[in-house]
Amino acid sequence: MGGFELPDAGRIVLSGRDLTGLPAHRRPVNTVFQNYALFPHLTVYENVAFGLRSRRFPEAVIRRKVEYALGLLRLESLVHRYPHQLSAGSLPARVRQVIYRGAWSGTFTGGR
């Protein structure tokens, strides 16, 4: 789905849109690697906001969406921590995945 491999057969359809021929950088999906590929020089807040900033969302929208997602996952107390300060139980990569999906699906009603 991320576009790193071409399918041998069939199509890749997301929300009714055929993504099969789209290059990876044009697909509205995010890849969360198993090793929690976080930017070590960014805080939890900055890591979560990264995908939204790369898509050029306004800062006010980014702030609302990040705060909403971290609140939803009860991770507000971790916003100023860096990846080396987190335990595996914090699951920071999930946070990035959730905020990215929410940004595209409109899931985060509190973050609009």
C-alpha positions in Angstrom: 0.0 0.0 0.0 2.9 2.3 0.7 4.1 2.0 -2.9 7.5 0.4 -2.1 6.6 -2.7 -4.2 4.4 -3.1 -7.2 1.6 -5.7 -7.0 1.9 -8.8 -9.1 -1.9 -8.7 -9.7 -4.9 -6.7 -8.7 -5.3 -3.1 -7.6 -4.7 -1.1 -4.4 -7.9 0.8 -3.6 -8.3 3.2 -0.6 -11.6 4.9 0.1 -12.7 4.2 -3.5 -9.5 5.7 -5.1 -7.2 3.5 -7.1 -3.7 4.0 -5.8 -2.0 1.3 -7.8 -0.2 3.6 -10.3 0.6 6.4 -7.9 4.2 6.7 -6.7 4.9 6.3 -3.0 5.3 10.0 -2.3 1.9 10.7 -3.8 -0.1 8.2 -1.8 -2.1 9.4 1.2 -0.7 6.7 3.5 2.1 6.6 6.0 4.6 3.9 6.8 5.4 3.2 10.4 8.4 0.9 10.6 8.6 -1.7 13.2 11.7 -0.2 14.9 9.8 3.1 15.6 11.6 5.3 13.2 11.4 8.5 15.2 13.6 11.5 14.7 15.9 11.4 17.7 16.5 15.2 17.6 12.7 15.9 17.8 10.4 15.8 20.8 7.3 13.6 20.9 5.2 16.7 19.9 7.5 17.5 17.0 7.6 13.9 15.8 3.8 13.7 15.8 3.6 17.1 14.0 6.2 16.1 11.4 3.8 14.5 8.9 1.4 17.4 9.1 4.1 20.0 8.7 5.4 18.2 5.6 1.9 18.4 4.2 2.0 22.2 4.9 -0.9 22.3 7.3 -1.3 25.6 9.2 0.5 25.7 12.6 -2.8 26.3 14.4 -4.3 23.2 12.8 -1.2 21.1 13.6 -1.3 22.2 17.2 -5.0 21.2 17.6 -4.5 17.9 15.8 -1.4 16.9 17.8 -2.9 17.9 21.1 -6.0 16.0 20.3 -4.2 12.8 19.3 -1.9 12.9 22.3 -4.8 13.5 24.6 -6.7 10.7 22.9 -3.8 8.3 23.6 -3.2 9.8 27.1 0.4 10.9 26.2 0.1 14.6 26.9 2.8 14.3 29.6 5.3 13.1 27.1 5.2 16.1 24.6 8.6 17.5 25.7 10.4 14.2 25.8 12.8 12.9 23.2 12.7 9.3 21.9 15.7 8.2 24.0 13.6 9.3 27.1 10.7 7.0 26.2 9.9 3.5 27.2 8.7 1.0 24.6 5.3 1.0 26.3 4.8 4.6 25.2 4.3 3.5 21.6 5.3 6.8 20.0 5.2 5.5 16.4 1.5 4.7 16.8 0.9 8.4 17.7 2.4 9.5 14.4 0.4 7.0 12.5 -2.9 8.1 14.2 -2.3 11.8 13.6 -1.4 11.2 10.0 -4.5 9.1 9.3 -6.7 11.6 11.2 -5.3 14.5 9.2 -6.5 12.9 5.9 -9.7 11.3 7.1 -11.2 14.1 9.2 -11.3 11.6 12.1 -10.2 14.2 14.6 -13.2 16.4 15.0 -11.5 18.1 17.8 -8.6 19.0 15.7 -10.2 20.7 12.7 
